[in-house]
Amino acid sequence: MDKSPPQKNRLSKFLAAAGVASRRTCEEIIFAGRVAVNGAISMIPQTLVDHKDKITVDGKPIVREDKKVYYLVNKPVNYLCTSKKIGSAKIVLDLFAGTPYRLFTVGRLDKDTQGLLLLTNDGHFANRVIHPSADIQKEYLAKTDQEITAEHL
């Protein structure tokens, strides 16, 4: 049995892994003085924490979400690939209402486009998939109501 001490992570990374927000947004929350570690306000995103620390955001306790989930969805036309609601526009995350995870799309498709889309709460996986260094080819098939000419392009 491994008796090594638990690995500590940066506070911003811990919060993002717990599903609070994106890492960048977590840093903004920390800078705003909304995060406490073991009862003391922490304004340093690089503060090292682990599962033994009592972490709160706006007074609410945060528990690290270790379970990673991955969904494939055929995005319908007229849904936006964004995490933020814009008026009454439908977003892909609406299709997952009631899911207890903070999901985000891996890549994007235009509003007028339908097609296969990945959603996850695993930021490391998402970055590995979409980063150009992964050299993952993506294929798109476009159907139009007229022939595409050089002028159109």
SERO-4910 file (N, C-alpha, C, O; in steps of 0.05 Angstrom, whole numbers):
BEGIN
 pado doro    nc1    nc2    nc3   cac1   cac2   cac3    cc1    cc2    cc3    oc1    oc2    oc3
  Met    A     17    -24      0      0      0      0     18     25      0     37     26     15
  Asp    A     11     44    -17     27     69    -19     22     87      5     -1     95     10
  Lys    A     43     93     20     41    109     44     52    138     39     55    153     58
  Ser    A     57    145     13     67    171      7     46    192     13     22    187     11
  Pro    A     54    216     22     35    237     29     19    246      4     30    244    -19
  Pro    A     -6    255      8    -21    263    -15     -8    287    -29      4    304    -17
  Gln    A    -10    287    -56      2    308    -71    -14    334    -68    -38    334    -69
  Lys    A      1    356    -64    -12    382    -62    -14    394    -89      4    391   -106
  Asn    A    -35    409    -94    -40    424   -119    -43    453   -113    -50    461    -90
  Arg    A    -39    469   -134    -45    498   -131    -75    501   -126    -91    486   -136
  Leu    A    -81    521   -110   -109    527   -102   -126    531   -127   -149    520   -128
  Ser    A   -117    546   -147   -133    551   -170   -139    525   -185   -161    521   -195
  Lys    A   -119    507   -186   -123    481   -200   -142    463   -184   -159    450   -195
  Phe    A   -140    464   -157   -158    448   -140   -187    457   -144   -205    441   -147
  Leu    A   -191    484   -145   -218    494   -148   -230    487   -176   -253    479   -178
  Ala    A   -213    489   -196   -222    482   -223   -229    452   -225   -249    445   -237
  Ala    A   -213    435   -212   -218    406   -212   -243    400   -197   -256    379   -202
  Ala    A   -250    416   -177   -274    412   -162   -299    422   -176   -321    419   -167
  Gly    A   -295    434   -200   -318    443   -216   -328    471   -209   -350    478   -217
  Val    A   -312    487   -195   -320    514   -187   -323    531   -212   -343    545   -216
  Ala    A   -302    531   -229   -302    547   -253   -276    539   -269   -262    521   -260
  Ser    A   -272    553   -291   -246    548   -305   -223    557   -288   -227    573   -269
  Arg    A   -199    548   -293   -176    555   -277   -172    586   -277   -167    597   -256
  Arg    A   -175    598   -300   -172    627   -301   -193    642   -285   -186    661   -270
  Thr    A   -218    633   -286   -239    645   -270   -234    640   -240   -240    657   -224
  Cys    A   -224    616   -234   -218    610   -206   -197    629   -195   -198    638   -172
  Glu    A   -177    636   -212   -157    656   -203   -170    683   -197   -163    696   -178
  Glu    A   -189    691   -214   -204    716   -209   -219    715   -183   -220    735   -168
  Ile    A   -232    692   -177   -247    688   -152   -228    690   -128   -234    703   -108
  Ile    A   -204    678   -131   -184    679   -109   -175    708   -105   -174    718    -83
  Phe    A   -168    722   -127   -159    750   -125   -180    768   -113   -173    788   -100
  Ala    A   -205    761   -116   -227    777   -105   -231    772    -75   -248    785    -63
  Gly    A   -215    754    -64   -217    749    -35   -241    732    -27   -250    734     -4
  Arg    A   -251    716    -45   -275    700    -40   -268    672    -31   -287    656    -25
  Val    A   -242    665    -29   -234    637    -23   -220    637      4   -202    654      9
  Ala    A   -227    618     21   -214    614     47   -202    586     48   -215    566     39
  Val    A   -178    584     59   -165    558     63   -161    555     93   -147    571    105
  Asn    A   -173    535    104   -172    530    133   -179    555    149   -167    561    170
  Gly    A   -200    569    140   -211    592    154   -198    618    148   -208    639    157
  Ala    A   -177    619    133   -163    644    127   -166    650     97   -162    633     80
  Ile    A   -173    675     91   -175    684     63   -148    680     49   -128    688     60
  Ser    A   -149    668     26   -125    664     10   -129    679    -16   -148    674    -31
  Met    A   -110    696    -23   -111    711    -48    -89    704    -66    -82    719    -85
  Ile    A    -77    681    -62    -54    671    -78    -62    645    -91    -64    625    -78
  Pro    A    -66    645   -118    -74    621   -132    -54    598   -130    -61    575   -133
  Gln    A    -29    605   -124     -8    584   -123     -6    571    -95     11    553    -91
  Thr    A    -23    579    -77    -24    566    -50    -27    536    -54    -45    527    -68
  Leu    A    -10    520    -41    -12    491    -44    -32    480    -24    -31    485      0
  Val    A    -50    463    -34    -71    451    -18    -75    422    -25    -66    413    -47
  Asp    A    -88    407     -8    -95    379    -14   -123    373     -2   -136    391      8
  His    A   -131    348     -3   -158    341      5   -162    345     35   -185    344     45
  Lys    A   -141    348     51   -143    352     80   -150    380     87   -161    386    109
  Asp    A   -145    399     69   -150    427     74   -180    433     72   -194    422     55
  Lys    A   -190    451     89   -218    460     88   -219    485     70   -209    506     78
  Ile    A   -231    482     47   -231    504     27   -260    512     23   -278    496     19
  Thr    A   -265    538     24   -291    549     19   -290    571     -2   -270    586     -4
  Val    A   -312    574    -17   -315    596    -35   -341    610    -27   -362    597    -27
  Asp    A   -340    635    -21   -363    650    -11   -376    636     12   -401    636     15
  Gly    A   -359    623     29   -369    609     53   -379    581     49   -386    567     68
  Lys    A   -381    572     24   -391    545     18   -367    526     15   -348    532      0
  Pro    A   -368    503     29   -346    484     27   -343    472     -1   -363    467    -15
  Ile    A   -318    468     -9   -312    456    -35   -300    429    -31   -281    425    -15
  Val    A   -310    409    -45   -299    382    -45   -289    376    -73   -304    380    -92
  Arg    A   -265    366    -74   -253    360   -101   -270    339   -115   -277    319   -103
  Glu    A   -276    344   -139   -291    325   -156   -271    308   -171   -259    317   -191
  Asp    A   -267    283   -163   -247    266   -176   -259    251   -200   -244    243   -218
  Lys    A   -285    247   -200   -296    231   -222   -297    248   -248   -309    270   -249
  Lys    A   -284    238   -268   -283    251   -294   -304    238   -312   -307    213   -312
  Val    A   -318    254   -326   -339    244   -344   -334    254   -372   -323    276   -376
  Tyr    A   -343    239   -392   -339    245   -420   -365    238   -435   -375    216   -433
  Tyr    A   -375    257   -450   -399    253   -465   -394    260   -494   -379    278   -501
  Leu    A   -407    244   -512   -408    251   -540   -437    258   -546   -456    244   -538
  Val    A   -441    280   -559   -468    288   -566   -469    298   -595   -450    310   -605
  Asn    A   -491    293   -608   -496    304   -634   -509    331   -630   -533    333   -626
  Lys    A   -493    352   -632   -502    379   -626   -524    386   -647   -519    385   -671
  Pro    A   -547    394   -637   -568    403   -656   -562    431   -666   -547    446   -655
  Val    A   -574    437   -689   -573    464   -700   -585    483   -680   -603    475   -665
  Asn    A   -576    508   -680   -586    529   -663   -578    528   -634   -589    541   -617
  Tyr    A   -558    511   -627   -547    510   -600   -519    522   -601   -504    516   -620
  Leu    A   -513    539   -581   -487    551   -580   -467    534   -564   -475    521   -544
  Cys    A   -442    534   -571   -421    521   -557   -407    541   -538   -386    551   -544
  Thr    A   -420    546   -516   -410    565   -496   -420    556   -469   -439    541   -467
  Ser    A   -406    565   -448   -414    558   -421   -432    579   -409   -444    574   -388
  Lys    A   -433    602   -421   -449    624   -411   -475    628   -427   -474    629   -451
  Lys    A   -497    631   -412   -522    637   -425   -522    665   -436   -512    684   -424
  Ile    A   -532    668   -461   -534    694   -474   -563    698   -480   -574    688   -500
  Gly    A   -577    713   -463   -605    717   -466   -620    691   -465   -616    675   -447
  Ser    A   -638    686   -484   -653    662   -484   -642    641   -504   -655    620   -509
  Ala    A   -618    647   -515   -606    628   -534   -601    601   -520   -594    600   -497
  Lys    A   -605    580   -536   -600    553   -526   -570    547   -527   -557    554   -547
  Ile    A   -559    534   -506   -531    526   -506   -530    496   -503   -548    484   -492
  Val    A   -508    484   -513   -505    455   -512   -508    444   -483   -519    423   -479
  Leu    A   -499    460   -464   -501    450   -436   -530    448   -427   -535    433   -408
  Asp    A   -549    461   -440   -577    457   -434   -586    428   -437   -604    419   -424
  Leu    A   -572    414   -456   -579    386   -461   -571    368   -437   -580    345   -436
  Phe    A   -555    379   -419   -545    364   -396   -555    376   -370   -542    372   -349
  Ala    A   -577    389   -371   -589    401   -346   -593    379   -326   -603    357   -333
  Gly    A   -586    384   -301   -589    364   -280   -564    347   -276   -563    332   -257
  Thr    A   -545    348   -294   -520    334   -291   -504    347   -268   -502    372   -269
  Pro    A   -494    332   -249   -481    345   -226   -453    355   -232   -439    363   -213
  Tyr    A   -444    354   -257   -416    361   -263   -415    388   -278   -434    395   -292
  Arg    A   -393    402   -274   -389    427   -289   -376    419   -315   -352    414   -317
  Leu    A   -392    417   -336   -383    408   -362   -375    431   -380   -384    454   -376
  Phe    A   -359    426   -400   -353    445   -421   -348    430   -446   -342    406   -446
  Thr    A   -351    444   -468   -347    431   -494   -317    429   -501   -302    446   -493
  Val    A   -310    408   -515   -283    405   -525   -284    414   -554   -291    398   -572
  Gly    A   -275    438   -559   -278    450   -586   -305    463   -589   -320    465   -570
  Arg    A   -310    471   -613   -335    486   -618   -346    479   -646   -331    471   -664
  Leu    A   -372    482   -648   -385    481   -674   -403    506   -676   -414    515   -656
  Asp    A   -406    517   -700   -422    541   -704   -451    535   -696   -460    512   -696
  Lys    A   -466    557   -690   -494    555   -683   -510    540   -704   -527    524   -698
  Asp    A   -505    546   -729   -521    535   -751   -511    507   -760   -520    496   -780
  Thr    A   -493    495   -744   -481    470   -751   -491    448   -731   -495    453   -707
  Gln    A   -494    424   -742   -499    401   -724   -476    382   -728   -463    382   -749
  Gly    A   -470    366   -707   -448    347   -710   -439    337   -683   -448    346   -662
  Leu    A   -420    319   -684   -409    306   -661   -392    325   -645   -375    340   -655
  Leu    A   -397    325   -619   -383    344   -601   -377    329   -575   -394    314   -564
  Leu    A   -354    333   -564   -346    322   -538   -352    342   -516   -348    366   -520
  Leu    A   -361    332   -493   -364    348   -469   -351    333   -446   -352    308   -445
  Thr    A   -339    347   -428   -325    334   -406   -322    354   -383   -327    377   -385
  Asn    A   -313    343   -360   -304    360   -338   -274    357   -333   -264    365   -313
  Asp    A   -261    344   -352   -233    338   -351   -217    357   -368   -214    353   -392
  Gly    A   -206    378   -356   -192    398   -371   -166    388   -383   -159    397   -405
  His    A   -152    370   -370   -127    359   -381   -133    344   -407   -119    347   -427
  Phe    A   -153    327   -406   -161    312   -430   -169    332   -452   -160    328   -475
  Ala    A   -185    351   -446   -194    370   -467   -170    385   -480   -169    388   -504
  Asn    A   -151    393   -463   -128    407   -474   -111    388   -492   -101    397   -513
  Arg    A   -108    363   -484    -93    344   -500   -107    340   -527    -93    336   -547
  Val    A   -133    340   -527   -148    334   -552   -147    358   -571   -144    355   -595
  Ile    A   -150    382   -561   -153    405   -578   -127    419   -585   -125    435   -604
  His    A   -106    414   -569    -80    428   -574    -68    419   -600    -68    395   -606
  Pro    A    -58    438   -616    -47    430   -643    -24    410   -641    -20    394   -659
  Ser    A     -9    409   -618     13    390   -616      3    361   -615     19    343   -620
  Ala    A    -23    357   -609    -34    330   -609    -36    319   -637    -38    295   -641
  Asp    A    -36    337   -657    -38    329   -685    -62    311   -691    -59    291   -706
  Ile    A    -84    317   -678   -109    302   -683   -124    315   -706   -131    339   -704
  Gln    A   -129    300   -727   -143    310   -749   -173    311   -744   -184    292   -733
  Lys    A   -186    332   -752   -215    335   -750   -225    337   -778   -214    350   -796
  Glu    A   -248    324   -783   -260    324   -810   -287    337   -808   -303    330   -791
  Tyr    A   -293    354   -827   -318    368   -828   -331    363   -855   -317    364   -876
  Leu    A   -356    358   -856   -371    354   -880   -392    376   -881   -409    379   -863
  Ala    A   -391    392   -902   -410    414   -905   -430    408   -928   -422    400   -949
  Lys    A   -455    412   -922   -476    407   -942   -488    435   -949   -496    449   -931
  Thr    A   -488    442   -974   -498    468   -982   -521    465  -1002   -525    443  -1013
  Asp    A   -536    486  -1005   -559    485  -1024   -551    493  -1052   -568    495  -1070
  Gln    A   -525    499  -1056   -515    506  -1083   -486    498  -1085   -472    493  -1065
  Glu    A   -476    496  -1109   -449    489  -1114   -430    512  -1104   -436    535  -1109
  Ile    A   -409    505  -1091   -390    524  -1081   -370    530  -1104   -357    512  -1115
  Thr    A   -367    556  -1110   -349    564  -1131   -325    578  -1119   -324    583  -1095
  Ala    A   -305    584  -1135   -281    598  -1126   -289    626  -1116   -276    636  -1098
  Glu    A   -309    637  -1128   -319    664  -1119   -329    663  -1090   -323    681  -1074
  His    A   -343    641  -1083   -353    638  -1056   -330    637  -1036   -331    648  -1014
  Leu    A   -309    622  -1044   -286    618  -1026   -271    644  -1023   -251    645  -1008
***
